[in-house]
Amino acid sequence: MEFIAELKSLFIQGGIFMWAILGLHVFSIALMIERGIELFMKRKPNQESVADSFEEVIRRGEIEAVYKKAKEGEVENPVSRAIAAGAKAAMNLGGRNEIQGKMDEVLYKETGRFEKRAGFQAVIGNVATLTGLLGTITGMIKSFAAVAYANPAEKATLLSTGIAEAMNTTAYGLIVAIPALLFHAAILNRVGGLIEDMNQGAMKAFHWLCYSYSPVAQARRASQEIKEYQARNQQNAQ
């Protein structure tokens, strides 16, 4: 209880800018929790292994089975969503460029989700530091004004009040800024690792789809041409 009472006293001594820093502090903590759960708990750097699980069925040229399997796992796996998009393009007899384009659309969207709100902690850290500095300046202004204009009996009180405001806002600003900047660095490192893992897995699947699907696509086109040729012959015979 004494510790809480002391913190309350220091907060009050810090003046109005302590409330602004408190708002930044609350926002920073909420963002840490949200991004921490999303990037460190829900997202795992296992997308290459996810892609590896599709290798056998892709190499067999069973595109419909690839699409079905990818749709079943696409809820939590970005690579599964990319493979589903690529397999659907292949099922529609799309070429290499179309398969790549459809997979890239999914990967760009997933990259945006990874990077969502990634830069906010750096902004919070900078703003908290500057807000603390602003409180420092206003506190020093009050201290100098006390020395210059206040009555001798009030100088000591006003001087200590101004210095307390300056020091408390500076300290609180740094208390908020340092963890925010450290967490920002951790987020950037995590996001970079997740994106690299996702791209590596998607690249594997893309090459398998292109190389394994080409003979299947050619066979389908040849079969379709044969059917069209037979249909024309039947029409001519009639």
DORONU-932568 format. One record per residue: residue number from 0; chain; y, z, x of N, C-alpha, C, O, CB in turn. Coordinates in steps of 0.05 Angstrom, whole numbers, plus 5000, padded with zeros to 4 digits. Atoms other than C-alpha are relative to their C-alpha. Glycine has a CB too. Layout:
NODE  doti  bado  n.north  n.up  n.east  ca.north  ca.up  ca.east  c.north  c.up  c.east  o.north  o.up  o.east  cb.north  cb.up  cb.east
NODE   NUM     A        Y     Z       X         Y      Z        X        Y     Z       X        Y     Z       X         Y      Z        X
...
// end
This chain:
NODE  doti  bado  n.north  n.up  n.east  ca.north  ca.up  ca.east  c.north  c.up  c.east  o.north  o.up  o.east  cb.north  cb.up  cb.east
NODE     0     A     4976  5000    5016      5000   5000     5000     5025  5000    5017     5045  4986    5011      5000   5024     4981
NODE     1     A     4977  4999    4983      5048   5016     5056     5005  4972    5013     5028  4964    5016      4997   5021     5023
NODE     2     A     4997  5027    4988      5034   4948     5087     5013  4981    4980     5030  4965    4987      4973   4989     5010
NODE     3     A     4988  5017    5021      5050   4913     5021     5029  5006    4996     5045  4989    4993      4984   5002     4974
NODE     4     A     4972  4992    5004      5113   4953     5012     5017  4991    5024     5040  4983    5019      5002   5031     4998
NODE     5     A     4984  5009    4977      5135   4935     5083     5004  4970    4998     5026  4960    5004      4985   5007     5026
NODE     6     A     4996  5029    5003      5122   4861     5070     5021  4993    4978     5037  4975    4982      4973   4987     4993
NODE     7     A     4981  5004    5022      5161   4865     5005     5029  5005    5010     5047  4990    5004      4994   5019     4977
NODE     8     A     4974  4994    4989      5219   4897     5043     5010  4978    5018     5033  4970    5017      5000   5027     5015
NODE     9     A     4993  5022    4982      5218   4843     5096     5007  4975    4985     5025  4960    4992      4978   4994     5020
NODE    10     A     4994  5024    5016      5216   4789     5043     5028  5002    4987     5043  4983    4987      4978   4997     4978
NODE    11     A     4974  4996    5013      5276   4818     5007     5023  4997    5021     5044  4985    5015      5002   5027     4986
NODE    12     A     4980  5002    4979      5314   4823     5073     5005  4971    5009     5026  4964    5019      4992   5017     5024
NODE    13     A     4998  5028    4991      5301   4750     5087     5019  4983    4983     5027  4962    4992      4974   4988     5000
NODE    14     A     4981  5014    5016      5345   4728     5030     4987  4978    4983     4963  4976    4980      5022   4988     5017
NODE    15     A     5008  5020    5019      5341   4668     4983     4981  4979    5012     4964  4969    4998      5024   4986     4988
NODE    16     A     5017  5021    4988      5308   4621     5033     4971  5008    5002     4953  4991    5006      5011   4992     5027
NODE    17     A     5028  4990    5000      5246   4665     5033     4985  4989    4976     4961  4984    4978      4999   5030     5001
NODE    18     A     5013  5011    5024      5232   4640     4963     4992  4971    5003     4970  4962    4994      5018   5003     4975
NODE    19     A     5007  5028    4994      5234   4568     4985     4976  4998    5018     4958  4981    5013      5024   4985     5012
NODE    20     A     5023  5000    4981      5186   4582     5042     4975  5010    4985     4953  5000    4991      5006   5017     5024
NODE    21     A     5023  4990    5015      5141   4621     4994     4988  4977    4983     4964  4974    4981      5008   5023     4982
NODE    22     A     5010  5023    5016      5137   4559     4949     4985  4981    5017     4964  4970    5009      5024   4986     4987
NODE    23     A     5014  5017    4981      5118   4517     5009     4973  5012    5008     4953  4998    5011      5017   4994     5025
NODE    24     A     5025  4986    4991      5066   4569     5029     4979  4997    4978     4955  4991    4984      5006   5030     5005
NODE    25     A     5019  5002    5022      5033   4569     4960     4989  4971    4998     4965  4967    4995      5013   5008     4974
NODE    26     A     5008  5028    5001      5032   4493     4959     4981  4993    5023     4961  4978    5019      5024   4981     5000
NODE    27     A     5016  5006    4976      5003   4490     5029     4972  5012    4997     4952  4998    5003      5013   5012     5025
NODE    28     A     5027  4987    5004      4946   4539     5012     4984  4985    4979     4960  4980    4983      5004   5029     4992
NODE    29     A     5014  5015    5021      4929   4502     4948     4990  4973    5011     4968  4964    5004      5019   4995     4976
NODE    30     A     5008  5026    4989      4928   4436     4986     4977  5003    5020     4959  4987    5021      5024   4987     5014
NODE    31     A     5022  4995    4981      4884   4466     5041     4973  5003    4985     4953  4993    4993      5006   5025     5016
NODE    32     A     5025  4995    5015      4833   4489     4989     4990  4974    4988     4966  4968    4990      5005   5021     4977
NODE    33     A     5008  5025    5013      4833   4422     4951     4989  4980    5020     4968  4969    5016      5023   4988     4985
NODE    34     A     5009  5020    4980      4828   4378     5013     4976  5010    5015     4958  4995    5023      5023   4994     5020
NODE    35     A     5023  4989    4986      4779   4425     5047     4975  4996    4984     4954  4988    4995      5004   5030     5005
NODE    36     A     5024  5005    5017      4731   4422     4988     4993  4971    4999     4969  4963    5001      5005   5011     4971
NODE    37     A     5005  5028    5003      4739   4347     4981     4989  4987    5026     4970  4972    5025      5025   4985     4992
NODE    38     A     5006  5014    4975      4734   4327     5055     4978  5014    5016     4963  5001    5030      5025   4998     5016
NODE    39     A     5019  4985    4983      4691   4382     5086     4975  5009    4985     4955  5015    4998      5014   5023     5012
NODE    40     A     5023  4991    5016      4644   4401     5029     4987  4977    4985     4963  4974    4986      5008   5023     4982
NODE    41     A     5011  5021    5017      4636   4342     4982     4993  4975    5017     4973  4962    5012      5020   4992     4979
NODE    42     A     5004  5024    4984      4642   4287     5035     4985  5006    5025     4993  5024    5040      5027   4986     5007
NODE    43     A     5016  4995    4977      4589   4284     5088     4999  4974    5017     4997  4952    5006      4972   5009     4993
NODE    44     A     5001  5024    4983      4587   4237     5149     4971  4990    5002     4959  4991    5024      5011   5006     5028
NODE    45     A     5028  5009    5001      4519   4209     5128     4997  4972    4989     4975  4964    4980      4983   5019     4984
NODE    46     A     5001  5026    5013      4536   4139     5105     4983  4980    5015     4973  4961    5003      5028   4990     4997
NODE    47     A     5018  5018    4985      4499   4104     5161     4971  5005    4992     4956  4985    4989      5003   5005     5030
NODE    48     A     5027  4995    5009      4435   4139     5139     4996  4990    4972     4974  4981    4965      4994   5030     5001
NODE    49     A     5002  5012    5027      4450   4118     5067     4995  4970    5002     4978  4959    4988      5026   5006     4984
NODE    50     A     5004  5029    4997      4456   4046     5090     4972  4994    5011     4959  4974    5002      5021   4989     5020
NODE    51     A     5027  5004    4989      4391   4053     5130     4979  5000    4978     4958  4987    4980      4994   5021     5021
NODE    52     A     5020  4998    5021      4354   4071     5066     4998  4974    4984     4979  4970    4969      5008   5023     4981
NODE    53     A     5001  5026    5015      4371   4001     5038     4988  4978    5018     4983  4956    5008      5028   4992     4992
NODE    54     A     5008  5022    4982      4346   3962     5099     4975  4986    4991     4975  4961    4991      4996   5011     5028
NODE    55     A     5026  5013    5006      4275   3950     5078     5002  4982    4975     4993  4959    4976      4979   5021     4995
NODE    56     A     4998  5016    5025      4291   3926     5007     5019  4976    5003     5014  4955    4991      5009   5018     4977
NODE    57     A     4982  5022    4995      4349   3883     5031     4985  4978    5016     4988  4954    5010      5025   5009     5015
NODE    58     A     5014  5020    4984      4306   3849     5084     4978  4985    4985     4972  4963    4992      4988   5014     5025
NODE    59     A     5019  5014    5017      4255   3832     5031     5013  4980    4982     4999  4964    4969      4983   5020     4984
NODE    60     A     4986  5019    5017      4309   3794     4994     5000  5007    4971     5006  4991    4954      4989   4973     5003
NODE    61     A     5001  4991    5028      4301   3835     4930     5028  5010    4992     5033  5034    4991      4979   5023     4997
NODE    62     A     4971  4993    5004      4375   3833     4912     5003  5016    4974     5020  5035    4974      5016   4975     4998
NODE    63     A     4998  4985    5024      4365   3858     4841     4992  5029    5004     5005  5048    4993      4983   4988     4978
NODE    64     A     5008  4973    4994      4328   3919     4867     5021  5014    5017     5025  5038    5013      4973   5000     5014
NODE    65     A     4979  4989    4984      4383   3930     4918     5023  5009    4982     5033  5032    4985      5011   4980     5021
NODE    66     A     4978  4993    5018      4436   3929     4864     4993  5024    4983     5010  5042    4979      5006   4975     4982
NODE    67     A     5008  4978    5017      4397   3976     4819     5000  5027    5016     5010  5047    5006      4973   4996     4988
NODE    68     A     5001  4976    4984      4385   4026     4875     5028  5009    5008     5034  5033    5009      4983   4995     5025
NODE    69     A     4972  4993    4992      4458   4023     4898     5015  5012    4977     5031  5031    4980      5015   4975     5010
NODE    70     A     4986  4989    5024      4483   4036     4827     4991  5028    4994     5007  5045    4985      4995   4982     4976
NODE    71     A     5010  4972    5005      4439   4098     4822     5013  5020    5019     5016  5043    5012      4970   5001     5003
NODE    72     A     4989  4981    4981      4470   4128     4885     5030  4997    5005     5040  5009    5024      4986   4997     5026
NODE    73     A     4972  5006    4993      4541   4103     4880     5020  5023    4993     5043  5022    5001      5008   4975     4986
NODE    74     A     4981  4979    5008      4570   4167     4849     5011  5015    5023     5035  5021    5024      4985   5019     4980
NODE    75     A     4991  4983    4977      4573   4206     4914     5001  4985    5026     5011  4996    5046      4981   5023     5003
NODE    76     A     5001  5015    4974      4564   4151     4967     5017  4975    4999     5011  4956    4984      4971   4993     5006
NODE    77     A     4983  5023    4999      4619   4102     4983     4985  4975    5009     4990  4953    4999      5023   5004     5018
NODE    78     A     5015  5023    4991      4570   4057     5020     4982  4989    4978     4979  4964    4976      4983   5008     5025
NODE    79     A     5016  5010    5022      4526   4053     4959     5017  4984    4981     5008  4963    4970      4988   5024     4984
NODE    80     A     4982  5016    5017      4586   4029     4919     5006  4973    5012     5007  4953    4999      5026   5016     4995
NODE    81     A     4995  5025    4986      4601   3977     4972     4976  4981    4999     4979  4957    4995      5008   5005     5029
NODE    82     A     5025  5016    5001      4528   3954     4973     4996  4988    4972     4988  4965    4969      4976   5016     5009
NODE    83     A     5002  5010    5028      4528   3949     4897     5018  4976    4996     5010  4956    4983      5006   5022     4981
NODE    84     A     4981  5022    5003      4590   3905     4900     4990  4975    5014     4992  4953    5004      5028   5008     5010
NODE    85     A     5010  5023    4985      4560   3861     4954     4975  4988    4988     4973  4963    4987      4994   5008     5028
NODE    86     A     5025  5010    5013      4492   3855     4919     5007  4985    4975     4994  4965    4968      4981   5023     4994
NODE    87     A     4993  5015    5025      4526   3835     4854     5012  4973    5007     5006  4953    4993      5021   5017     4984
NODE    88     A     4990  5026    4992      4564   3780     4890     4977  4982    5009     4978  4958    5003      5020   5004     5024
NODE    89     A     5023  5016    4992      4499   3757     4921     4983  4991    4976     4974  4968    4976      4982   5016     5019
NODE    90     A     5015  5008    5024      4464   3757     4853     5014  4977    4985     5001  4961    4972      4998   5024     4981
NODE    91     A     4985  5022    5013      4519   3711     4828     5002  4975    5019     5019  4958    5015      5028   5009     4993
NODE    92     A     5002  5023    4981      4502   3663     4886     5026  4998    5016     5034  4976    5025      4995   4974     4985
NODE    93     A     4976  5000    4983      4565   3683     4924     4993  4997    5029     4971  5005    5038      5016   5025     4996
NODE    94     A     5005  5004    4971      4571   3664     4997     5007  5024    5016     5013  5046    5006      5015   4976     5010
NODE    95     A     4995  4978    4981      4582   3707     5058     5028  5011    4996     5032  5035    4996      4997   4990     5029
NODE    96     A     4972  4991    5004      4658   3709     5047     5004  5016    4975     5018  5036    4974      5019   4976     5001
NODE    97     A     4997  4986    5025      4651   3731     4975     4987  5028    5002     4998  5047    4992      4988   4984     4977
NODE    98     A     5013  4974    4997      4602   3786     4993     5017  5019    5016     5021  5042    5009      4972   4996     5014
NODE    99     A     4982  4983    4983      4649   3811     5048     5024  5008    4984     5033  5031    4986      5008   4985     5025
NODE   100     A     4976  4993    5016      4709   3808     5001     4995  5022    4980     5011  5040    4977      5010   4975     4986
NODE   101     A     5006  4979    5020      4675   3849     4947     4995  5027    5013     5003  5048    5002      4976   4991     4983
NODE   102     A     5005  4975    4987      4651   3901     4996     5026  5011    5012     5030  5036    5011      4979   4996     5023
NODE   103     A     4974  4990    4989      4720   3905     5029     5017  5013    4979     5031  5032    4984      5015   4977     5013
NODE   104     A     4985  4988    5021      4752   3919     4962     4992  5029    4995     5009  5046    4992      4996   4984     4974
NODE   105     A     5010  4973    5004      4708   3980     4953     5008  5018    5024     5016  5041    5020      4970   5000     4996
NODE   106     A     4994  4984    4976      4719   4003     5025     5030  5007    5002     5037  5030    5010      4992   4985     5025
NODE   107     A     4971  4994    5000      4795   3998     5019     5007  5022    4980     5023  5039    4986      5016   4974     4994
NODE   108     A     4995  4979    5020      4794   4039     4956     4990  5027    5010     5003  5047    5005      4986   4992     4974
NODE   109     A     5011  4975    4990      4750   4092     4988     5017  5011    5023     5020  5035    5025      4971   4996     5009
NODE   110     A     4983  4991    4978      4794   4094     5050     5025  5014    4988     5034  5034    4999      5008   4976     5018
NODE   111     A     4977  4987    5013      4853   4109     5004     4994  5027    4989     5011  5045    4990      5010   4982     4978
NODE   112     A     5008  4974    5010      4815   4166     4973     4997  5020    5022     5005  5044    5019      4974   4998     4985
NODE   113     A     5002  4982    4977      4800   4196     5041     5028  5008    5010     5032  5032    5016      4984   4986     5023
NODE   114     A     4973  4994    4989      4873   4191     5063     5019  5012    4979     5042  5017    4986      5011   4974     5011
NODE   115     A     4983  4989    5021      4900   4218     4997     5011  5027    5008     4996  5046    5014      4985   5002     4973
NODE   116     A     4985  4975    4994      4952   4273     5010     4994  5010    5028     4998  5034    5034      4992   5021     4980
NODE   117     A     5006  4992    4973      4931   4274     5083     5025  5008    5016     5023  5025    5034      4985   4979     5015
NODE   118     A     4976  4994    4985      5003   4276     5108     5017  5022    4989     5038  5029    5001      5016   4975     5001
NODE   119     A     4983  4980    5012      5029   4330     5063     5003  5025    5017     5024  5037    5018      4989   5008     4973
NODE   120     A     4998  4976    4984      5012   4387     5110     5020  4998    5022     5033  5017    5029      4972   5007     5011
NODE   121     A     4980  5004    4979      5054   4357     5165     5028  5003    4989     5046  5014    5002      4996   4972     5013
NODE   122     A     4974  4997    5013      5112   4352     5117     5007  5029    4994     5029  5038    4999      5001   4983     4974
NODE   123     A     4996  4971    5006      5103   4424     5094     5007  5015    5026     5025  5032    5025      4975   5011     4987
NODE   124     A     4994  4986    4974      5101   4447     5167     5028  4996    5009     5042  5014    5018      4980   4992     5021
NODE   125     A     4973  5007    4991      5165   4411     5184     5021  5012    4982     5041  5024    4992      5004   4970     5002
NODE   126     A     4980  4989    5019      5202   4432     5121     5001  5030    5002     5023  5042    5001      4993   4991     4971
NODE   127     A     5000  4971    4998      5180   4505     5128     5015  5009    5025     5030  5028    5025      4971   5010     5001
NODE   128     A     4986  4993    4976      5205   4506     5200     5030  4996    4997     5046  5013    5005      4990   4982     5023
NODE   129     A     4971  5005    5004      5272   4475     5181     5012  5019    4980     5035  5028    4983      5004   4971     4990
NODE   130     A     4989  4980    5019      5280   4522     5121     5003  5027    5014     5023  5040    5009      4981   5002     4976
NODE   131     A     4996  4975    4985      5268   4581     5167     5023  4998    5019     5038  5018    5022      4975   5006     5016
NODE   132     A     4977  5003    4983      5319   4553     5215     5026  5001    4985     5046  5013    4994      4998   4973     5015
NODE   133     A     4976  4998    5017      5369   4545     5159     5006  5029    4993     5029  5038    4992      4996   4984     4974
NODE   134     A     4996  4971    5006      5357   4618     5140     5010  5014    5025     5026  5033    5022      4974   5012     4991
NODE   135     A     4991  4988    4975      5368   4636     5213     5030  4995    5003     5045  5013    5010      4985   4988     5024
NODE   136     A     4972  5007    4997      5435   4600     5214     5017  5015    4980     5038  5026    4987      5004   4969     4995
NODE   137     A     4983  4986    5020      5460   4631     5149     5001  5030    5007     5021  5043    5003      4988   4996     4972
NODE   138     A     5000  4972    4992      5438   4700     5174     5019  5005    5023     5033  5026    5024      4972   5009     5008
NODE   139     A     4982  4997    4978      5476   4690     5239     5029  4997    4992     5047  5011    5002      4993   4980     5022
NODE   140     A     4973  5003    5010      5537   4666     5202     5010  5026    4987     5032  5035    4991      5002   4977     4979
NODE   141     A     4993  4974    5012      5536   4731     5161     5005  5021    5022     5023  5038    5019      4978   5009     4981
NODE   142     A     4996  4980    4979      5529   4771     5225     5027  4996    5014     5041  5016    5019      4977   4998     5020
NODE   143     A     4975  5005    4987      5588   4737     5259     5024  5007    4982     5044  5017    4991      5002   4971     5008
NODE   144     A     4978  4993    5019      5630   4745     5196     5004  5030    4998     5026  5040    4996      4993   4989     4971
NODE   145     A     4998  4971    5001      5614   4819     5195     5015  5010    5025     5031  5028    5022      4972   5013     4999
NODE   146     A     4986  4992    4976      5637   4826     5267     5029  4994    4999     5046  5009    5009      4987   4987     5025
NODE   147     A     4973  5010    5000      5700   4787     5254     5018  5013    4979     5041  5019    4983      5001   4970     4998
NODE   148     A     4983  4994    5023      5723   4809     5186     4994  5027    4986     5011  5037    4971      4999   4978     4980
NODE   149     A     5007  4976    5015      5686   4870     5160     5013  5025    5010     5023  5027    5033      4969   5004     5001
NODE   150     A     4989  4974    4991      5711   4941     5161     4982  5012    5021     4958  5008    5021      5003   5019     4975
NODE   151     A     5016  4988    4979      5688   4981     5221     4977  5016    4989     4955  5017    5001      5017   5018     5018
NODE   152     A     5021  4983    5011      5648   5027     5176     4976  4983    4989     4954  4992    4988      5011   5017     4977
NODE   153     A     5021  5017    5012      5609   4967     5146     4988  4981    5021     4969  4967    5015      5012   4984     4977
NODE   154     A     5009  5020    4980      5600   4926     5210     4971  5003    5007     4956  4983    5008      5017   5001     5024
NODE   155     A     5028  4996    4991      5534   4957     5231     4981  4992    4978     4960  4979    4984      4996   5029     5008
NODE   156     A     5018  5007    5023      5503   4949     5162     4999  4970    4996     4977  4959    4994      5009   5014     4975
NODE   157     A     4999  5029    5004      5526   4877     5153     4988  4985    5023     4975  4964    5019      5029   4991     4995
NODE   158     A     5012  5013    4976      5507   4859     5224     4970  5001    4999     4956  4981    5004      5011   5012     5025
NODE   159     A     5029  4997    5001      5437   4886     5216     4988  4983    4977     4966  4973    4980      4992   5029     4997
NODE   160     A     5009  5016    5023      5430   4852     5148     4998  4971    5007     4978  4957    5001      5018   5004     4976
NODE   161     A     5000  5028    4993      5449   4784     5176     4978  4994    5021     4965  4973    5019      5027   4993     5012
NODE   162     A     5021  5005    4980      5402   4791     5236     4973  5002    4987     4955  4986    4994      5003   5021     5023
NODE   163     A     5026  4997    5014      5345   4814     5191     4994  4974    4985     4971  4964    4985      5000   5024     4981
NODE   164     A     5004  5025    5015      5355   4752     5147     4992  4978    5019     4974  4962    5014      5025   4992     4984
NODE   165     A     5005  5021    4981      5356   4707     5208     4971  5002    5011     4957  4982    5012      5020   5001     5023
NODE   166     A     5026  4997    4987      5293   4736     5240     4977  4997    4980     4957  4985    4986      4999   5027     5013
NODE   167     A     5022  5001    5020      5252   4743     5176     4995  4971    4990     4972  4963    4988      5007   5018     4976
NODE   168     A     5004  5027    5009      5264   4672     5152     4987  4982    5023     4971  4965    5017      5026   4987     4991
NODE   169     A     5012  5014    4978      5248   4645     5221     4970  5006    5003     4954  4988    5006      5015   5007     5027
NODE   170     A     5029  4992    4997      5183   4684     5226     4983  4989    4977     4962  4979    4982      4998   5031     5000
NODE   171     A     5016  5009    5023      5160   4666     5155     4997  4970    5001     4976  4959    4995      5014   5009     4974
NODE   172     A     5002  5029    4998      5176   4593     5166     4979  4992    5020     4963  4973    5015      5027   4988     5009
NODE   173     A     5020  5007    4980      5133   4592     5229     4972  5009    4991     4953  4995    4997      5006   5014     5026
NODE   174     A     5026  4992    5011      5077   4631     5194     4989  4979    4982     4964  4975    4981      5003   5027     4985
NODE   175     A     5009  5021    5018      5074   4576     5142     4994  4974    5016     4975  4960    5010      5021   4995     4978
NODE   176     A     5002  5026    4987      5084   4518     5190     4976  4997    5019     4964  4976    5019      5026   4995     5016
NODE   177     A     5021  5003    4980      5033   4533     5244     4973  4994    4988     4960  4975    4997      4998   5026     5017
NODE   178     A     5025  5008    5013      4971   4535     5199     5000  4973    4987     4980  4958    4987      4992   5021     4980
NODE   179     A     4998  5026    5014      4996   4475     5160     4997  4977    5020     4982  4958    5014      5027   4997     4986
NODE   180     A     5002  5021    4980      5003   4433     5223     4972  4999    5012     4961  4977    5018      5021   5004     5023
NODE   181     A     5028  4999    4990      4935   4456     5250     4981  4987    4980     4963  4972    4987      4992   5029     5006
NODE   182     A     5018  5012    5020      4902   4438     5184     5005  4970    4997     4986  4955    4991      5004   5014     4973
NODE   183     A     4994  5029    5000      4938   4371     5185     4984  4986    5021     4973  4964    5016      5030   4995     5003
NODE   184     A     5015  5012    4978      4906   4356     5252     4970  4999    4993     4956  4979    4999      5004   5015     5026
NODE   185     A     5028  4999    5008      4838   4377     5225     4994  4979    4979     4973  4966    4979      4992   5028     4990
NODE   186     A     5004  5021    5021      4846   4332     5164     4999  4973    5012     4981  4957    5005      5022   5002     4979
NODE   187     A     4999  5026    4988      4865   4272     5206     4974  4994    5015     4963  4972    5013      5024   4997     5018
NODE   188     A     5025  5003    4986      4804   4283     5250     4977  4995    4981     4960  4978    4986      4995   5024     5018
NODE   189     A     5022  5002    5019      4758   4291     5191     5001  4973    4985     4980  4959    4982      5001   5022     4979
NODE   190     A     4997  5026    5014      4786   4230     5154     4992  4977    5018     4978  4959    5010      5029   4996     4990
NODE   191     A     5007  5021    4981      4779   4187     5216     4970  4998    5004     4959  4976    5005      5013   5005     5027
NODE   192     A     5029  5000    4997      4706   4208     5225     4986  4989    4975     4967  4974    4978      4991   5028     5006
NODE   193     A     5013  5009    5024      4689   4196     5152     5004  4969    4996     4985  4956    4988      5012   5014     4976
NODE   194     A     4995  5029    5003      4722   4127     5151     4983  4984    5020     4972  4963    5013      5030   4994     5004
NODE   195     A     5016  5014    4980      4687   4107     5216     4971  4999    4991     4957  4978    4994      5003   5013     5027
NODE   196     A     5028  4999    5009      4620   4129     5189     4995  4982    4976     4975  4968    4975      4992   5029     4992
NODE   197     A     5003  5017    5023      4631   4093     5123     5001  4970    5008     4984  4955    4999      5023   5005     4980
NODE   198     A     4998  5028    4992      4652   4028     5157     4975  4991    5016     4966  4968    5013      5025   4996     5018
NODE   199     A     5024  5007    4986      4592   4030     5204     4977  4995    4981     4962  4976    4985      4993   5022     5021
NODE   200     A     5022  5004    5020      4544   4039     5146     5004  4975    4984     4984  4960    4980      4999   5024     4982
NODE   201     A     4995  5024    5015      4577   3984     5106     4996  4975    5016     4986  4955    5006      5028   5001     4988
NODE   202     A     5004  5024    4983      4576   3936     5165     4970  4994    5003     4962  4971    5002      5013   5005     5028
NODE   203     A     5029  5004    4999      4501   3947     5173     4990  4985    4975     4976  4965    4977      4986   5026     5004
NODE   204     A     5010  5011    5025      4489   3932     5100     5010  4972    4996     4996  4955    4985      5009   5018     4976
NODE   205     A     4989  5026    5003      4535   3872     5101     4984  4979    5016     4978  4958    5006      5029   4999     5009
NODE   206     A     5016  5019    4984      4497   3839     5158     4972  4996    4989     4962  4973    4989      4998   5010     5029
NODE   207     A     5027  5003    5012      4430   3853     5125     5002  4982    4975     4985  4965    4971      4988   5027     4993
NODE   208     A     4997  5016    5025      4455   3824     5059     5003  4970    5007     4991  4953    4994      5023   5010     4984
NODE   209     A     4994  5028    4993      4481   3761     5092     4976  4986    5012     4969  4964    5003      5024   4998     5019
NODE   210     A     5022  5013    4987      4423   3746     5137     4974  4999    4983     4960  4980    4984      4994   5014     5027
NODE   211     A     5024  4999    5016      4368   3767     5089     5003  4985    4975     4983  4975    4963      4992   5029     4994
NODE   212     A     4996  5013    5026      4399   3737     5028     5002  4970    5002     4996  4955    4983      5025   5010     4987
NODE   213     A     4996  5029    4997      4413   3667     5056     4975  4984    4992     4979  4965    4977      5007   4994     5029
NODE   214     A     5023  5015    5009      4341   3642     5049     4995  5002    4970     4987  4982    4957      4975   5009     5015
NODE   215     A     5004  4996    5029      4336   3672     4979     5020  4983    4985     5013  4970    4965      5003   5029     4993
NODE   216     A     4980  5016    5013      4401   3639     4959     4994  4970    5001     4997  4956    4981      5028   5005     5011
NODE   217     A     5007  5028    4997      4379   3572     4986     4977  4993    4982     4977  4971    4969      4994   4993     5029
NODE   218     A     5023  5005    5018      4313   3577     4949     5008  4999    4971     4998  4982    4956      4978   5022     5004
NODE   219     A     4990  5000    5028      4349   3594     4884     5015  4974    4994     5011  4962    4973      5018   5024     4995
NODE   220     A     4985  5025    5004      4396   3535     4892     4981  4976    4998     4984  4959    4981      5021   4996     5022
NODE   221     A     5019  5022    5001      4337   3489     4907     4984  5000    4974     4979  4979    4962      4981   5001     5024
NODE   222     A     5015  4998    5025      4299   3515     4847     5017  4991    4976     5007  4978    4958      4991   5029     4995
NODE   223     A     4982  5008    5021      4360   3505     4803     5004  4970    5000     5004  4957    4978      5027   5014     5002
NODE   224     A     4997  5029    4998      4369   3434     4828     4975  4986    4990     4977  4965    4976      5006   4992     5028
NODE   225     A     5024  5012    5010      4296   3419     4814     4998  5001    4969     4991  4982    4956      4975   5014     5012
NODE   226     A     5000  4997    5029      4302   3446     4743     5019  4980    4987     5013  4968    4967      5007   5028     4992
NODE   227     A     4981  5019    5011      4364   3404     4731     4989  4971    5002     4993  4955    4984      5027   5002     5015
NODE   228     A     5011  5027    4997      4329   3342     4759     4978  4995    4980     4977  4973    4968      4988   4997     5029
NODE   229     A     5021  5003    5020      4268   3353     4714     5012  4997    4972     5002  4981    4956      4982   5024     5001
NODE   230     A     4988  5002    5026      4313   3363     4654     5012  4972    4996     5011  4961    4974      5022   5021     4997
NODE   231     A     4989  5027    5003      4349   3297     4668     4978  4979    4997     4981  4960    4981      5017   4993     5026
NODE   232     A     5022  5019    5003      4283   3261     4676     4988  5001    4971     4981  4980    4960      4978   5006     5020
NODE   233     A     5010  4998    5027      4259   3288     4609     5018  4987    4980     5009  4973    4962      4996   5030     4992
NODE   234     A     4980  5013    5017      4323   3265     4576     4998  4970    5002     4999  4956    4982      5028   5009     5006
NODE   235     A     5002  5029    4996      4315   3196     4606     4975  4989    4988     4974  4967    4977      5001   4993     5031
NODE   236     A     5025  5009    5011      4243   3192     4585     5001  4998    4970     4988  4981    4958      4977   5019     5008
NODE   237     A     4997  5001    5029      4262   3207     4514     5017  4977    4991     5022  4973    4967      5011   5026     4990
// end
